[in-house]
Amino acid sequence: MITIAEALAAAAARIGGATPRLDAEVLLAHALGVDRGALFLNPDRRFDPQAFEILIVRRVAGDPVAYITGTREFWSLDLAVTPDVLIPRPDSETLVEAALAARPDARRVLDLGTGSGALLLAVLSELSAATGLGVDASRAALAVAAGNAARLGFADRAAFGLGDWGQGLAERFDLILCNPPYVETGADLTPEVRREPAAALFAGADGLDDYRRLMPQLPGLLAPEGVAVLEIGASQAAAVGRLAAAAGLVAMLRHDLAGMARALVLTAKGQIRSSVSCV
């Protein structure tokens, strides 16, 4: 009988890439229905090598771990994810941090392009008095988001609707969250990332198409002293900042833990509430 240590070593060697051992551990834990720590607390645990092999074959073929397990942790929330939504990434927690710092008093929150609902549910988990609306152009994504809200206990505070960014919304919001597509159409992405929905990744030759559509809508969606927080690509701060200025908004830049430009905090001129550096 092969041991857990032997199985993990063999799987990691086959997976390769940036985090082969971590991937192998997560997949074996998933196959056993336990968390990763349990693998090492009971190293003699029996497992089904064939069930584990099925998961490893998918990973070697390029399927993201989150799509194989069907879950991803974000902001300490265990979210269900499917190939219909982007996989939430730790870098996007910078957006949540910026939003909470800018409007800790927000009562109404809008998440444009909500996907799995990660951003909206993370903010609602910190703002107990707030309610929110998540909008997406994908019915399949909305089903994932609504399922996450219900499973995590936010069904009475989070609603979800089909829409094209903010078009047709008459309400104004204290806080707007958005992680739009911002990858250039010709970008060289790993096969794994290309498994994620293209409509949520790509935004034209320069990656700015969705910012161009979204930015003019934001002033009409913001309540007085409202704040919008948008995720950006690492090299896009200046370009997106210019689009914000053209829409009458002031952009303040937030960096992620790696020091990369990650989010813009947008306010109407004369209503700057954040102390972060300007673009």
Steps between C-alpha positions, in 0.01 A plus 500: 500500500649834396534751782366854501856637489584286198177591323556871554860486377403311186206731428706816549763373257232449236321829558804730480448874470521757777332319792501125423522378859226734621277395210555132580420553868181695428381236255571207732330677788201560272492133399498403869249766602737652758706816529870505410615488859330164552732344242796546731321431827421152373771409245395133505146581391368274227381658176375396158790536252263480203284786625814708560631408154187640335565837663869499411425422136274804484766719661773377266265578209484862616178519699537756784494349847200716596294361212594145596407542865215739427604739778735791567565693820478878476501741794459192727181405315476158337348578160366257246653558157429348160643557150224762459683744730849634550693341785531756784863588567674632811608814309135603478482520879681834453178628344299384802745665740487826305121496491466441873754773578327751271140437611479307828155656542358380166140379513438421131763318295506424127727235349525531123608181322445307821604156372512268801387787725841504669542878532144574607484220757841589642391861556163397644678265740670807652213751476220343701255784432552502123303338220618450145419434138718291271462546123639276228439441131518122552200311637726209589727728704200649680388151599843434654493834686147448632592151614802634688290769666241247614754246627700763691195659661474820294182422305301765685765769441623428147293506182622421149381613159577467132645813347753672276719676757287771661270574207138537605569529872315796652631456855810670638748315719737589782759253376557350156734206444621379164763260368440540126675315218834675445724254314620593152352276232842387383647443847713190553314316776562158646275218377355484851386863498356453153262243649322787675212679320638718221224757539622568853866526398546683172424865425632591158844564358609720792289343775304822555178442307286426806643792695398725210142373522484490878658830603234736358232303688657532844415865587130426454522192723684659793308644793627824656847423638480166327815308411574259215793258523622338179765234455760577232788333327847577636585739214157662456483756783580805287274403209202412718564810710466714187168335419385573854600866471309532174191374686546761775650260753814518711707179507708388796735203460533195724779244474483132588732319740751444221519875440313483169234752401176312564198726562372851440279672757273741311308793642326804360721807487509674837397187692831323559462276809818291473859586585657270243725647233360654184557344159 
